[in-house]
Amino acid sequence: MGGILVYALHDDEGNFNRNSLGAISEAADLAGDLGSEAAAVVVGEVADDACAGLGAYGAGKVYRARSAPEGLAQPIVDVMAKVTQEEGFSYALFGGGLLGFEIGAGLTARLSAGVTMEVTDVRVQDGKLVAVRPVLQDSAVVDVGYVGEPGVIIGRLNAFDAVERDGGSAEVVDIEIELSEWSTKARMVKRGEQRGDEVNIEDADILVGGGRGLGEAENFKLAEELAEALGGAVAATRAVVDAGWYPYSAQIGQTGKTVAPKLYLAAGVSGAIQHKVGMQSSENILAINKDPNAPIFEFCDLGIVGDLHKILPKLTEAVRAKKGG
Ligand SMILES: Cc1cc2nc3c(=O)[nH]c(=O)nc-3n(C[C@H](O)[C@H](O)[C@H](O)COP(=O)(O)OP(=O)(O)OC[C@H]3O[C@@H](n4cnc5c(N)ncnc54)[C@H](O)[C@@H]3O)c2cc1C
């Protein structure tokens, strides 16, 4: 049984993406159960130490393609396809995110593989991997097996936890890669990430989510003040992000981030299914909405029917008073 190959995305400073580290951890656990090995592919100039450090997440080997450009899907498909075929990997696992989806889909086409997307769990059954993915707007889950090899598994964002283990150091193997003709047609001009207040909403225990009910961009300060009083961060719906009221990095949902804080307080958020899929795992959901028929009241734990412009400042005041400031 061949092993599991993971693509490890990194930024320009060589810091690996949390979803990629999660995918390596998941692959290492599964490979342990299969009696095989987990390995990672790193594209671009990344230091030996940083590559070897992926061993701490369970990678036994890291294949580094220095000459290929990081951040563009097709060159990475070239690298993943070469390593998968030449080293005989049975599965390729991606941590999710837009690039993971694009590379995973490209690899599937290139290798005529089977693919499962939006995977939330993977298990070993009869010596093979079975991917679990939600369907029908997350109202049911299905098990997906693979009839041939390799099998491509693309995780949902944040589906796999990055778990550091003791003292692992991966062997780093440099590989030469000849890019396909079409892989050189695009060139990376600039890479960057838009951040809101340097807060990663995926890590926050408390989130105040603002929707179109806030009325205008300036009113996000109501959500920010409450989040600050609670020691949390601010998140947003796609409607307000598209309107330019708040940064894309704060968007929760199908085309944004998946979060699972201890408390998600939704203010002026209707609770559309595309938003729900990104926050439904929150431990406690509190909704403030002036429409008693808003869909969010169907799945929140506590609902307040009323005008957020009146309720949010009062709530902030009450939290501050409780905290003695
Ligand atoms: C392919 C696709 C992908 C999508 N991906 C995402 C995604 O990732 N994330 C996402 O969020 N959406 C996504 N959407 C959009 C989604 O369908 C909804 O349009 C969006 O979530 C609605 O945002 P909203 O709740 O801010 O706005 P609205 O639906 O307009 O809701 C505003 C709410 O505020 C309430 N309100 C108004 N005034 C007040 C007030 N004064 N006090 C209290 N409440 C008030 C209203 O009653 C209403 O319920 C996607 C859509 C598609 C088609």
PDBQT file of the ligand as one rigid body, heavy atoms in Angstrom, charges set to zero:
ROOT
HETATM    1  C1  LIG A 401     -22.716  30.470  -4.285  1.00  0.00    +0.000 C 
HETATM    2  C2  LIG A 401     -22.993  31.348  -3.098  1.00  0.00    +0.000 A 
HETATM    3  C3  LIG A 401     -22.064  31.369  -2.075  1.00  0.00    +0.000 A 
HETATM    4  C4  LIG A 401     -22.306  32.173  -0.960  1.00  0.00    +0.000 A 
HETATM    5  N1  LIG A 401     -21.382  32.169   0.049  1.00  0.00    +0.000 NA
HETATM    6  C5  LIG A 401     -21.646  32.864   1.168  1.00  0.00    +0.000 A 
HETATM    7  C6  LIG A 401     -20.740  32.838   2.269  1.00  0.00    +0.000 A 
HETATM    8  O1  LIG A 401     -19.684  32.219   2.248  1.00  0.00    +0.000 OA
HETATM    9  N2  LIG A 401     -21.083  33.535   3.374  1.00  0.00    +0.000 N 
HETATM   10  C7  LIG A 401     -22.225  34.267   3.483  1.00  0.00    +0.000 A 
HETATM   11  O2  LIG A 401     -22.458  34.876   4.534  1.00  0.00    +0.000 OA
HETATM   12  N3  LIG A 401     -23.086  34.311   2.446  1.00  0.00    +0.000 NA
HETATM   13  C8  LIG A 401     -22.816  33.659   1.292  1.00  0.00    +0.000 A 
HETATM   14  N4  LIG A 401     -23.670  33.741   0.253  1.00  0.00    +0.000 N 
HETATM   15  C9  LIG A 401     -24.763  34.755   0.323  1.00  0.00    +0.000 C 
HETATM   16  C10 LIG A 401     -25.954  34.285   1.134  1.00  0.00    +0.000 C 
HETATM   17  O3  LIG A 401     -26.838  33.589   0.288  1.00  0.00    +0.000 OA
HETATM   18  C11 LIG A 401     -26.709  35.496   1.729  1.00  0.00    +0.000 C 
HETATM   19  O4  LIG A 401     -27.066  36.373   0.692  1.00  0.00    +0.000 OA
HETATM   20  C12 LIG A 401     -25.902  36.284   2.763  1.00  0.00    +0.000 C 
HETATM   21  O5  LIG A 401     -25.376  35.422   3.753  1.00  0.00    +0.000 OA
HETATM   22  C13 LIG A 401     -26.829  37.293   3.430  1.00  0.00    +0.000 C 
HETATM   23  O6  LIG A 401     -26.085  38.147   4.234  1.00  0.00    +0.000 OA
HETATM   24  P1  LIG A 401     -26.775  38.930   5.403  1.00  0.00    +0.000 P 
HETATM   25  O7  LIG A 401     -27.374  37.974   6.374  1.00  0.00    +0.000 OA
HETATM   26  O8  LIG A 401     -25.773  39.928   5.908  1.00  0.00    +0.000 OA
HETATM   27  O9  LIG A 401     -27.885  39.812   4.641  1.00  0.00    +0.000 OA
HETATM   28  P2  LIG A 401     -29.462  39.644   4.530  1.00  0.00    +0.000 P 
HETATM   29  O10 LIG A 401     -29.827  38.318   4.037  1.00  0.00    +0.000 OA
HETATM   30  O11 LIG A 401     -29.913  40.835   3.772  1.00  0.00    +0.000 OA
HETATM   31  O12 LIG A 401     -29.974  39.732   6.030  1.00  0.00    +0.000 OA
HETATM   32  C14 LIG A 401     -29.942  40.887   6.804  1.00  0.00    +0.000 C 
HETATM   33  C15 LIG A 401     -30.723  40.578   8.074  1.00  0.00    +0.000 C 
HETATM   34  O13 LIG A 401     -30.638  41.685   8.946  1.00  0.00    +0.000 OA
HETATM   35  C16 LIG A 401     -31.898  41.864   9.570  1.00  0.00    +0.000 C 
HETATM   36  N5  LIG A 401     -31.976  43.253   9.980  1.00  0.00    +0.000 N 
HETATM   37  C17 LIG A 401     -32.143  44.351   9.193  1.00  0.00    +0.000 A 
HETATM   38  N6  LIG A 401     -32.121  45.475   9.939  1.00  0.00    +0.000 NA
HETATM   39  C18 LIG A 401     -31.963  45.077  11.222  1.00  0.00    +0.000 A 
HETATM   40  C19 LIG A 401     -31.873  45.771  12.462  1.00  0.00    +0.000 A 
HETATM   41  N7  LIG A 401     -31.918  47.087  12.533  1.00  0.00    +0.000 N 
HETATM   42  N8  LIG A 401     -31.731  45.046  13.610  1.00  0.00    +0.000 NA
HETATM   43  C20 LIG A 401     -31.685  43.679  13.580  1.00  0.00    +0.000 A 
HETATM   44  N9  LIG A 401     -31.753  42.970  12.420  1.00  0.00    +0.000 NA
HETATM   45  C21 LIG A 401     -31.876  43.668  11.268  1.00  0.00    +0.000 A 
HETATM   46  C22 LIG A 401     -32.918  41.473   8.520  1.00  0.00    +0.000 C 
HETATM   47  O14 LIG A 401     -34.135  41.077   9.125  1.00  0.00    +0.000 OA
HETATM   48  C23 LIG A 401     -32.205  40.311   7.820  1.00  0.00    +0.000 C 
HETATM   49  O15 LIG A 401     -32.572  39.069   8.384  1.00  0.00    +0.000 OA
HETATM   50  C24 LIG A 401     -23.465  32.970  -0.872  1.00  0.00    +0.000 A 
HETATM   51  C25 LIG A 401     -24.404  32.915  -1.910  1.00  0.00    +0.000 A 
HETATM   52  C26 LIG A 401     -24.170  32.121  -2.996  1.00  0.00    +0.000 A 
HETATM   53  C27 LIG A 401     -25.196  32.094  -4.100  1.00  0.00    +0.000 C 
ENDROOT
TORSDOF 0
